[in-house]
C-alpha cells in the first residue's frame, strides 16, 4: 500500500473514468445495460466503482485499489503458508506486493484484474485449506468459500477463472473428499451468483443482458479486433511480452514445470498453480488488445509458485526471487519518472469548466475519461471504442443520436480509421451541419451545437502529465 501511495494523485485512465461514469448513474431504469450506458463488464465491478464514487471518485478508487492489493498479498501468503511454511509465505508476500505496485505492469490504474486479485488469492487459499482440513465440516466450509471467491472473481472480470482452474486441478490430483468439495464449492458459487444477481436486478439491469455482454459479445469483439489489428496492436503485443518476460513469470512457469516433472516438488497445490499460470498466460493473450494491465492477472499464481519453489529448497530459486523483486522495485522507481498522456482528462476538464447544468457530451470514439472528467452525461451508450465498433459498426446509433432531440451539447472528435470511411464521412457531414468548432485541445476538435452559446473551453492542464516526482515536488 505504501508503494502505491505515490501514484494516488495521477490522472484517471480511460477504464477508470468510464467505469466511474457508468457506476455513478447505474440505477433502476434506463434504455441500456447499465441504465444509460453499455459496457462489456460484469456487475460486481460496477458495484465496486459505485463504492468508489461514494468515497469521492478517483481518490476513493485508488484507495480501494491499494486495499485490494494488500488483501491479495495476505491471501497469497496464506495459501503458501499452508503447504510450504512461513518463510516461503514471506517470499510470496514480498513478490506479490512489489509486483502489484509496479507501474510497468499497469498497476497504477485500478482495473478489473487488480480488483479480482484478492478474490483469486482468497479462493486459492480456501481451496488448499479444503484439501488439508482435518474435519469434514471445515473442509466443506472452505470449499464453499472457494466457490464463492471463484464466482466473485468472474463477476469482477469475466475471464478471471483462476480459482476454478486451481481448485479443479488440485482437488482432482489430491483425490480427497472430491464429491463433498465439489458440491460445497458449487453451493458457494451459487450463493455469489444469487447475491450479485439480486443486486443487479434491483438496479434495473437484465441478467441475460449481462451474460450477453460478458461472453457472446467478447467473441464478436475478438473478431472485430482481429479484422482491425494493425501496427498499434503489434506494438502493444511486443510491450506485453517484453514486460511479461521481465516480470519473471516465464522463468517461474518453466521452473515449476521442471520441478514437477523431475519430482523435485510434490503436492496437489503445485500442479494446481502450474495449471493456473498456464491459464492466466493463455487468457492474457487470447483476449486481444494486449494492454499491459492484463499482466496483473498472473501476479497471484506466479507469486504463489515462487513460494512453493522456495519452500522446496530448490537451488537458484531464491536468487531468481531476488531478481524478480529487484526488477519490480526498479520498475517502480522508473514509474516515478515516467510521463503519461492524459488528453481525455484535459479535454473533459476544459469542457466541464465551460459547460452549464443540463449540458451533455459525446466523445467519438473512446476516451471514456473525457465524459467522466467533464462531469456531464452522454446520450450515446458506448463510451469505449470497441463496443461502438462491435455494436454500432455503421454508426447508426450515433447518427440517430446526433439528429435526435437528445443530441449532445458538446461533441469531441477523435480520428478512428477502423470505422468504414463512408460512414465516417457521413458522420463528419452530420457534425458540421449541426455543430461548430469552438476549440482544439490536445489535437482534438471540440464542437458546440448550433444555437447554444457557452464560454470557449480553455486548456487548464497539460496534455502530457508530468512524472510523479515532479507532481510531488511541485
C-alpha positions as CSV (number, residue, x, y, z in Angstrom):
1,X,0.0,0.0,0.0
2,X,2.9,2.3,0.7
3,X,4.4,1.6,-2.6
4,X,1.1,2.5,-4.3
5,X,0.7,5.8,-2.4
6,X,2.8,8.0,-4.8
7,X,0.5,7.2,-7.7
8,X,-2.8,8.0,-5.9
9,X,-2.9,11.5,-7.4
10,X,-2.1,10.7,-11.0
11,X,-4.8,11.3,-13.6
12,X,-7.5,8.7,-14.3
13,X,-7.3,6.3,-17.1
14,X,-9.9,5.6,-19.7
15,X,-11.2,2.5,-17.9
16,X,-11.3,4.2,-14.5
17,X,-13.1,7.2,-15.9
18,X,-15.5,5.2,-17.9
19,X,-16.4,2.7,-15.1
20,X,-16.9,5.6,-12.7
21,X,-19.2,7.3,-15.2
22,X,-21.2,4.1,-15.6
23,X,-21.3,3.5,-11.8
24,X,-22.5,7.0,-10.9
25,X,-25.7,6.7,-13.0
26,X,-26.4,3.0,-12.5
27,X,-29.9,2.8,-11.0
28,X,-33.2,1.1,-11.8
29,X,-34.4,2.2,-15.3
30,X,-32.7,3.3,-18.4
31,X,-32.5,2.1,-22.0
32,X,-29.1,0.4,-21.9
33,X,-27.5,-2.4,-19.9
34,X,-26.3,-0.3,-17.0
35,X,-29.0,2.4,-17.1
36,X,-27.9,4.8,-19.9
37,X,-24.5,3.2,-20.7
38,X,-23.4,-0.2,-22.0
39,X,-20.1,-1.8,-21.1
40,X,-18.9,-5.4,-21.5
41,X,-18.1,-6.0,-17.8
42,X,-19.8,-7.9,-15.0
43,X,-21.9,-6.1,-12.4
44,X,-19.7,-6.7,-9.4
45,X,-17.0,-4.5,-11.0
46,X,-19.5,-1.7,-11.5
47,X,-20.7,-2.1,-7.9
48,X,-17.2,-1.7,-6.6
49,X,-16.9,1.5,-8.7
50,X,-20.2,2.7,-7.1
51,X,-18.5,2.3,-3.7
52,X,-15.5,4.3,-5.1
53,X,-17.9,7.0,-6.3
54,X,-19.4,7.3,-2.8
55,X,-15.9,7.6,-1.4
56,X,-15.0,10.6,-3.5
57,X,-14.4,9.2,-7.0
58,X,-10.9,8.7,-8.3
59,X,-9.1,9.1,-4.9
60,X,-11.5,6.7,-3.3
61,X,-11.0,4.2,-6.2
62,X,-7.2,4.4,-5.8
63,X,-7.6,3.7,-2.1
64,X,-9.8,0.7,-2.9
65,X,-7.1,-0.5,-5.3
66,X,-4.4,-0.3,-2.6
67,X,-6.6,-2.2,-0.2
68,X,-7.3,-4.9,-2.9
69,X,-3.5,-5.2,-3.5
70,X,-2.9,-5.6,0.2
71,X,-5.6,-8.3,0.6
72,X,-4.1,-10.1,-2.4
73,X,-0.8,-10.2,-0.6
74,X,-2.4,-11.6,2.5
75,X,-4.4,-14.2,0.6
76,X,-1.4,-15.4,-1.5
77,X,0.8,-15.7,1.6
78,X,-1.9,-17.6,3.4
79,X,-2.1,-20.1,0.5
80,X,1.6,-20.8,0.6
81,X,1.9,-20.9,4.4
82,X,-0.4,-23.9,4.5
83,X,1.8,-26.1,2.3
84,X,5.3,-24.6,2.4
85,X,5.7,-22.8,5.7
86,X,6.1,-19.3,7.0
87,X,9.5,-18.5,5.3
88,X,8.1,-19.4,1.8
89,X,4.9,-17.4,2.6
90,X,7.1,-14.4,3.3
91,X,8.7,-14.6,-0.1
92,X,5.3,-14.9,-1.7
93,X,4.1,-11.8,0.2
94,X,7.1,-9.8,-1.0
95,X,6.8,-10.8,-4.6
96,X,3.0,-10.2,-4.7
97,X,3.4,-6.8,-3.1
98,X,6.1,-5.5,-5.3
99,X,4.5,-6.8,-8.5
100,X,1.1,-5.3,-7.6
101,X,2.8,-1.9,-7.0
102,X,5.0,-1.9,-10.2
103,X,3.7,0.7,-12.7
104,X,5.3,-1.1,-15.6
105,X,2.8,-3.9,-15.2
106,X,-0.1,-1.5,-15.5
107,X,-1.0,-1.5,-11.8
108,X,-1.4,2.3,-11.3
109,X,-4.9,2.4,-12.8
110,X,-7.4,0.3,-10.9
111,X,-8.8,-2.2,-13.4
112,X,-10.8,-5.5,-13.1
113,X,-7.6,-7.5,-12.9
114,X,-6.4,-5.7,-9.7
115,X,-9.9,-5.8,-8.1
116,X,-10.2,-9.5,-8.9
117,X,-6.8,-10.3,-7.4
118,X,-7.9,-10.6,-3.7
119,X,-10.8,-12.9,-4.7
120,X,-8.3,-15.1,-6.6
121,X,-5.8,-15.2,-3.7
122,X,-8.5,-16.0,-1.2
123,X,-10.1,-18.6,-3.4
124,X,-6.8,-20.4,-3.9
125,X,-6.1,-20.3,-0.1
126,X,-9.5,-21.7,0.6
127,X,-9.1,-24.4,-1.9
128,X,-5.8,-25.5,-0.3
129,X,-7.4,-25.3,3.2
130,X,-10.3,-27.5,1.9
131,X,-7.7,-30.2,1.0
132,X,-5.9,-30.0,4.3
133,X,-8.8,-29.5,6.7
134,X,-8.9,-32.1,9.5
135,X,-12.7,-32.2,9.8
136,X,-15.3,-32.7,7.1
137,X,-17.3,-29.7,8.3
138,X,-14.3,-27.3,7.9
139,X,-13.5,-28.8,4.5
140,X,-17.0,-28.1,3.3
141,X,-16.9,-24.5,4.5
142,X,-13.5,-23.9,2.9
143,X,-14.8,-25.4,-0.4
144,X,-17.9,-23.2,-0.1
145,X,-15.5,-20.2,0.2
146,X,-13.6,-21.4,-2.8
147,X,-16.7,-21.4,-5.0
148,X,-17.9,-18.1,-3.7
149,X,-14.5,-16.4,-4.4
150,X,-14.2,-18.1,-7.8
151,X,-17.5,-16.6,-9.0
152,X,-16.8,-13.3,-7.4
153,X,-13.6,-13.0,-9.4
154,X,-15.5,-13.8,-12.6
155,X,-18.1,-11.2,-11.7
156,X,-15.4,-8.6,-11.5
157,X,-13.7,-9.6,-14.8
158,X,-15.3,-12.4,-16.8
159,X,-12.0,-14.1,-17.8
160,X,-10.6,-14.4,-14.3
161,X,-11.3,-18.1,-13.8
162,X,-8.0,-18.9,-11.9
163,X,-9.8,-20.2,-8.8
164,X,-11.8,-22.6,-10.8
165,X,-8.7,-23.9,-12.6
166,X,-6.7,-24.2,-9.4
167,X,-9.5,-26.0,-7.5
168,X,-10.3,-28.4,-10.3
169,X,-6.7,-29.5,-10.9
170,X,-5.5,-29.6,-7.3
171,X,-8.6,-31.4,-5.9
172,X,-8.5,-34.0,-8.7
173,X,-4.8,-34.6,-8.1
174,X,-5.3,-34.8,-4.3
175,X,-8.3,-37.2,-4.6
176,X,-9.5,-36.2,-1.1
177,X,-13.3,-35.8,-0.5
178,X,-13.8,-34.9,-4.1
179,X,-17.6,-35.2,-4.2
180,X,-18.1,-33.2,-1.0
181,X,-15.7,-30.5,-2.1
182,X,-17.2,-30.0,-5.5
183,X,-20.8,-29.9,-4.1
184,X,-19.8,-27.4,-1.4
185,X,-17.9,-25.3,-4.0
186,X,-21.0,-25.3,-6.2
187,X,-23.1,-24.1,-3.3
188,X,-20.7,-21.2,-2.7
189,X,-20.7,-20.3,-6.4
190,X,-24.5,-20.3,-6.4
191,X,-24.5,-18.0,-3.3
192,X,-22.3,-15.5,-5.0
193,X,-24.4,-15.6,-8.2
194,X,-27.6,-15.0,-6.2
195,X,-26.2,-12.1,-4.2
196,X,-24.7,-10.2,-7.1
197,X,-27.6,-11.2,-9.4
198,X,-30.1,-9.8,-6.9
199,X,-28.1,-6.6,-6.7
200,X,-28.0,-6.4,-10.5
201,X,-31.8,-6.9,-10.9
202,X,-32.5,-4.3,-8.2
203,X,-30.5,-1.8,-10.2
204,X,-32.7,-2.5,-13.3
205,X,-30.1,-4.5,-15.3
206,X,-31.1,-7.7,-17.2
207,X,-29.2,-10.8,-16.2
208,X,-29.5,-12.1,-19.8
209,X,-28.1,-8.8,-21.0
210,X,-25.2,-9.1,-18.6
211,X,-24.4,-12.6,-19.8
212,X,-24.5,-11.4,-23.4
213,X,-22.2,-8.5,-22.7
214,X,-19.6,-10.6,-20.9
215,X,-19.3,-13.6,-23.1
216,X,-21.1,-13.7,-26.5
217,X,-20.1,-10.0,-27.1
218,X,-16.4,-10.8,-26.4
219,X,-16.5,-13.4,-29.1
220,X,-17.8,-10.9,-31.6
221,X,-15.4,-8.3,-30.3
222,X,-12.4,-10.6,-30.8
223,X,-13.4,-10.9,-34.4
224,X,-13.5,-7.1,-34.7
225,X,-10.1,-6.8,-33.1
226,X,-8.6,-9.3,-35.5
227,X,-10.1,-7.6,-38.5
228,X,-8.8,-4.2,-37.5
229,X,-5.4,-5.2,-36.0
230,X,-2.5,-3.1,-37.1
231,X,0.8,-1.6,-36.1
232,X,-0.5,-0.3,-32.7
233,X,-1.7,-3.8,-31.7
234,X,1.7,-5.2,-32.7
235,X,3.5,-2.7,-30.6
236,X,1.2,-3.4,-27.6
237,X,1.8,-7.2,-28.0
238,X,5.6,-6.6,-28.1
239,X,5.4,-4.4,-25.0
240,X,3.2,-7.0,-23.2
241,X,5.6,-9.9,-24.0
242,X,8.7,-7.9,-23.0
243,X,7.2,-6.8,-19.7
244,X,5.9,-10.3,-19.1
245,X,9.4,-11.7,-19.6
246,X,10.9,-9.1,-17.3
247,X,8.4,-9.9,-14.6
248,X,9.9,-13.3,-14.2
249,X,6.7,-15.2,-14.9
250,X,8.1,-17.4,-17.8
251,X,11.0,-18.4,-15.6
252,X,8.7,-19.3,-12.7
253,X,6.4,-21.3,-15.0
254,X,9.3,-23.3,-16.5
255,X,10.9,-23.9,-13.1
256,X,7.7,-25.2,-11.6
257,X,7.1,-27.5,-14.6
258,X,10.6,-28.8,-14.4
259,X,10.4,-29.4,-10.7
260,X,7.2,-31.3,-11.0
261,X,8.4,-33.5,-13.9
262,X,11.6,-34.3,-12.1
263,X,9.7,-34.8,-8.8
264,X,11.7,-32.2,-7.0
265,X,8.5,-30.8,-5.8
266,X,5.3,-32.7,-4.9
267,X,1.8,-31.9,-3.9
268,X,-1.6,-31.1,-5.5
269,X,-1.1,-27.3,-4.9
270,X,1.9,-27.3,-7.2
271,X,0.0,-28.9,-10.0
272,X,-2.9,-26.5,-9.5
273,X,-0.6,-23.5,-9.6
274,X,1.1,-24.7,-12.8
275,X,-2.3,-25.1,-14.5
276,X,-3.4,-21.7,-13.2
277,X,-0.3,-19.9,-14.5
278,X,-0.8,-21.6,-17.9
279,X,-4.4,-20.5,-17.9
280,X,-3.5,-16.9,-16.9
281,X,-0.9,-16.7,-19.7
282,X,-3.4,-18.0,-22.3
283,X,-6.1,-15.7,-21.1
284,X,-3.9,-12.6,-21.3
285,X,-3.0,-13.4,-25.0
286,X,-6.4,-14.7,-26.2
287,X,-8.5,-11.6,-25.5
288,X,-6.7,-9.3,-27.9
289,X,-6.0,-5.7,-27.1
290,X,-2.7,-6.7,-25.4
291,X,-2.9,-4.0,-22.8
292,X,-0.1,-4.1,-20.2
293,X,-2.5,-4.3,-17.2
294,X,-3.5,-7.8,-18.4
295,X,-0.3,-8.9,-16.7
296,X,-1.9,-8.3,-13.3
297,X,-4.0,-11.4,-13.9
298,X,-0.9,-13.7,-13.4
299,X,0.6,-12.0,-10.4
300,X,-1.1,-14.0,-7.7
301,X,-0.4,-17.5,-9.2
302,X,3.2,-16.6,-10.1
303,X,3.8,-15.3,-6.6
304,X,2.4,-18.5,-5.1
305,X,4.6,-20.5,-7.4
306,X,7.7,-18.6,-6.1
307,X,6.8,-19.5,-2.6
308,X,6.2,-23.2,-3.4
309,X,9.6,-23.4,-5.2
310,X,11.4,-21.7,-2.3
311,X,9.7,-24.0,0.2
312,X,11.0,-27.0,-1.8
313,X,14.6,-25.7,-1.2
314,X,15.4,-25.8,-4.9
315,X,18.8,-24.4,-5.9
316,X,18.8,-21.0,-7.7
317,X,15.1,-20.3,-6.8
318,X,15.9,-17.8,-4.1
319,X,18.3,-15.8,-6.3
320,X,15.6,-15.8,-9.0
321,X,13.1,-14.5,-6.5
322,X,15.6,-11.7,-5.6
323,X,15.9,-10.8,-9.2
324,X,12.1,-10.6,-9.6
325,X,11.8,-8.4,-6.6
326,X,14.7,-6.2,-7.8
327,X,13.3,-5.8,-11.3
328,X,9.9,-4.9,-9.8
329,X,11.4,-2.3,-7.5
330,X,13.4,-0.8,-10.3
331,X,10.2,-0.7,-12.4
332,X,8.5,1.1,-9.5
333,X,11.3,3.7,-9.5
334,X,11.1,4.1,-13.2
335,X,7.4,4.6,-12.9
336,X,8.1,7.7,-10.7
337,X,9.9,9.4,-13.6
338,X,7.5,8.5,-16.5
339,X,5.3,11.0,-18.2
340,X,1.9,9.8,-19.3
341,X,-0.6,11.2,-21.9
342,X,-3.9,12.4,-20.5
343,X,-5.7,14.2,-23.4
344,X,-9.1,12.8,-22.3
345,X,-8.8,14.2,-18.8
346,X,-7.6,17.6,-20.1
347,X,-10.3,17.9,-22.7
348,X,-13.1,16.8,-20.3
349,X,-11.9,19.2,-17.6
350,X,-11.9,22.1,-20.1
351,X,-15.4,21.4,-21.3
352,X,-16.6,20.9,-17.7
353,X,-15.4,24.4,-16.9
354,X,-17.3,25.9,-19.8
355,X,-20.4,23.8,-19.5
356,X,-23.7,24.7,-17.8
357,X,-26.2,22.5,-15.9
358,X,-28.0,20.2,-18.3
359,X,-25.3,20.0,-20.9
360,X,-24.2,16.7,-22.3
361,X,-21.3,15.4,-24.3
362,X,-20.2,12.7,-26.8
363,X,-16.6,11.7,-27.3
364,X,-16.2,9.9,-30.6
365,X,-14.7,7.4,-30.3
366,X,-13.4,6.3,-26.9
367,X,-11.6,8.2,-24.2
368,X,-14.2,7.4,-21.6
369,X,-12.4,9.6,-19.1
370,X,-13.4,12.6,-21.2
371,X,-17.0,12.1,-20.2
372,X,-16.1,11.3,-16.6
373,X,-13.8,14.3,-16.1
374,X,-16.3,16.7,-17.8
375,X,-18.9,15.9,-15.2
376,X,-21.5,15.7,-18.0
377,X,-23.7,12.8,-19.2
378,X,-23.5,11.2,-22.6
379,X,-26.6,10.3,-24.7
380,X,-24.5,7.8,-26.6
381,X,-24.4,4.5,-24.7
382,X,-20.9,3.4,-25.9
383,X,-18.1,5.2,-24.0
384,X,-15.4,2.9,-25.4
385,X,-14.3,2.3,-29.0
386,X,-14.6,-1.5,-29.0
387,X,-18.3,-1.6,-28.1
388,X,-19.0,1.1,-30.7
389,X,-17.1,-0.9,-33.3
390,X,-18.9,-4.1,-32.5
391,X,-22.4,-3.0,-31.7
392,X,-22.6,0.2,-33.9
393,X,-20.3,-0.5,-36.8
394,X,-22.3,1.6,-39.2
395,X,-22.6,4.4,-36.7
396,X,-26.4,4.2,-37.0
397,X,-27.0,4.7,-33.3
398,X,-24.6,7.7,-33.2
399,X,-26.1,9.3,-36.2
400,X,-29.6,8.9,-34.8
401,X,-28.4,10.4,-31.5
402,X,-26.9,13.4,-33.2
403,X,-30.1,14.0,-35.3
404,X,-32.5,13.4,-32.4
405,X,-33.8,15.5,-29.5
406,X,-31.1,14.3,-27.1
407,X,-28.3,15.5,-29.3
408,X,-25.3,16.4,-27.1
409,X,-24.3,20.0,-26.3
410,X,-20.7,19.1,-26.9
411,X,-19.0,16.8,-29.4
412,X,-15.3,15.8,-29.2
413,X,-13.8,14.2,-32.4
414,X,-11.1,11.6,-32.5
415,X,-10.0,10.1,-35.7
416,X,-10.6,6.3,-35.7
417,X,-9.9,4.8,-39.1
418,X,-11.2,1.4,-38.0
419,X,-14.7,2.5,-39.0
420,X,-15.9,2.4,-42.6
421,X,-14.6,5.5,-44.5
422,X,-18.0,6.3,-46.0
423,X,-19.7,6.2,-42.6
424,X,-17.0,8.5,-41.1
425,X,-17.5,11.0,-43.9
426,X,-21.2,10.9,-43.3
427,X,-20.6,11.5,-39.6
428,X,-18.4,14.4,-40.3
429,X,-21.1,15.9,-42.5
430,X,-23.7,15.5,-39.8
431,X,-21.5,17.1,-37.2
432,X,-20.7,20.1,-39.5
433,X,-24.4,20.5,-40.2
434,X,-25.4,20.9,-36.6
435,X,-22.2,21.9,-34.7
436,X,-19.5,24.4,-34.9
437,X,-15.8,24.0,-33.9
438,X,-15.0,26.2,-30.9
439,X,-11.6,24.9,-29.7
440,X,-8.9,22.4,-30.3
441,X,-7.2,20.9,-27.3
442,X,-4.6,18.1,-27.3
443,X,-5.0,17.8,-31.1
444,X,-8.7,17.0,-30.9
445,X,-11.5,19.3,-32.1
446,X,-14.3,20.4,-29.7
447,X,-17.7,21.2,-31.2
448,X,-20.6,23.1,-29.7
449,X,-24.2,22.6,-31.0
450,X,-25.5,25.4,-33.1
451,X,-27.8,27.9,-31.3
452,X,-26.1,27.4,-28.0
453,X,-23.6,29.9,-26.5
454,X,-21.0,28.9,-24.0
455,X,-17.6,30.2,-22.9
456,X,-14.8,28.8,-25.0
457,X,-13.1,25.8,-23.4
458,X,-9.6,26.6,-22.3
459,X,-6.9,24.1,-21.6
460,X,-6.2,24.1,-17.9
461,X,-4.0,21.0,-17.6
462,X,-1.1,19.7,-19.8
463,X,-1.9,17.0,-22.4
464,X,1.1,15.1,-21.0
465,X,1.1,14.5,-17.3
466,X,4.4,15.2,-15.6
467,X,6.2,12.5,-13.7
468,X,5.1,11.6,-10.2
469,X,8.4,13.1,-8.8
470,X,7.5,16.4,-10.4
471,X,3.9,16.3,-9.1
472,X,5.2,15.6,-5.5
473,X,7.9,18.2,-5.7
474,X,5.6,20.8,-7.2
